């Protein structure tokens, strides 16, 4: 149960990081 929560939080944080990187890339261009 706890591991599933950690995995879900990790996946969400990874998606957020990818979104931030994409936004920075768009701003840089």
C-alpha positions in Angstrom: 0.0 0.0 0.0 2.7 2.5 1.1 4.9 1.5 -1.8 2.0 2.1 -4.2 1.6 5.6 -2.8 5.3 6.3 -3.2 5.3 5.0 -6.7 2.3 7.2 -7.6 3.8 10.3 -6.0 7.1 9.6 -7.8 5.3 9.3 -11.2 3.4 12.5 -10.6 6.6 14.4 -9.6 8.4 13.0 -12.7 5.5 14.3 -14.9 5.7 17.7 -13.2 9.5 17.8 -13.9 9.0 16.9 -17.5 6.3 19.6 -17.9 8.6 22.2 -16.3 11.5 21.2 -18.6 9.2 21.4 -21.6 7.9 24.9 -20.5 11.5 26.1 -20.0 12.4 24.7 -23.5 9.5 26.6 -25.1 10.5 29.8 -23.3 14.1 29.5 -24.3 13.1 29.1 -28.0 
